[in-house]
Amino acid sequence: MNKLQTVKNTQIDVNLIHTCVIILLCALCTLQLKAEKVEPDSLDRFAVSTNALYWLMTTPNVGIEIATSRRFSLAASIGYNAFNLPDKFGTPGALSNPKLNHWLVTQESRLWLRRVYEGSYFGFHLMGGKYNIGGLTWPKILRGYRYQGYALGAGLSYGHEWKLGDHWRIGASIGAGWMYLNYDKYNCGSCGKRVSHRARHIATVTNASLSFKYIFPTHRRTVIKHVPTYVEETPVVIHETPDTAHNAIEELIYEPEKEVNDTLKFGVYYDVNQHEPIQLRLNSYLDSLRGLEILAVKIDGYASPEYTAIYNLMLSERRARGVAEQIARVLGIPASGITMTAHGDDWEGLRHKAEVVMMGDEVNFILDSNSDPEIRKQDLRALSDYRVLLYRVFPLLRRTEVTIIYR
């Protein structure tokens, strides 16, 4: 009677665990999909990966990952080991029948600290699978016995990924949490006798990986949509700068033009929707002015025409103010003595740069035929070559121009 009651209690526990896992999985998926709304075509959304550590355990495995927003992704992987290891004699006259047979499915929700597929992330994972393992030299518990059953688990993990190219990544992660093990214990051998049955809850390492990932490039198409003109709503990000353009911007953080009659001019460039200058590069250029008498500093902030006019005006003001504060710190001059102007949308810069990419006629027609900035932006997005403006012209408009007069 006691044994029957124990079996029933175990079944109730297992059903409860299954229900909790399903509820958690559904809740995580729902939260991720609602966490951050972005244009689907602004992300490289799909990736496949494999865990090298799992392969060292003779277990083939594959994983997929889907970016649900700029900082959230949903990953799933499966590993399956159906191989018996070479037989050896564990006890005199008896085959140990060594094996690591199992399958394991893992789902993980990831919060990236910067953006998906780049840098560090924190994850919450759920897992489940079945196993039939034993007769192994290590760990010691597997030497004389075989364990057959199933496992469920959950845990928290930390990981980091490094770029190997535009679409390749190498990553490492480690995680710990809870596991529920339900198994039968057998004496080693092909037909060993069952010794006992147990169900255990343990705290343990639940995830470890050294993975290689390939990200499938997404074809980006221009999305024409109305952009709100009020400040209270965060503007919609129409696109992300591709890696090649991002690297070019890194090289253009400052670009000195010339030094004539004690006048220094240079530009500070930014990634999309950013306003913080890279201080080390800016400081390295300002170092040449240390100890000199600064007569005047003039700063002009600009933005590319991707957001509303009001938001771009605020963004260009933040860019100008950030550079002004840095110059004041480095050169030891009062920020109140620096002249700052926020220009917002850089229409004249767009007109000039469009000539360079052979789009001057189309851009000039749009700019001359309507003065409303929001209608202008909608017409620009409707151009068949809008991606040329997006990736070759707009990065050069996101800038702060600095003029310093000294002696």
Order of alpha helices (4+ residues) and beta strands (2+ residues): alpha-beta-alpha-beta-beta-beta-beta-beta-beta-beta-beta-beta-alpha-beta-beta-alpha-beta-alpha-beta-alpha-alpha-alpha-alpha-beta
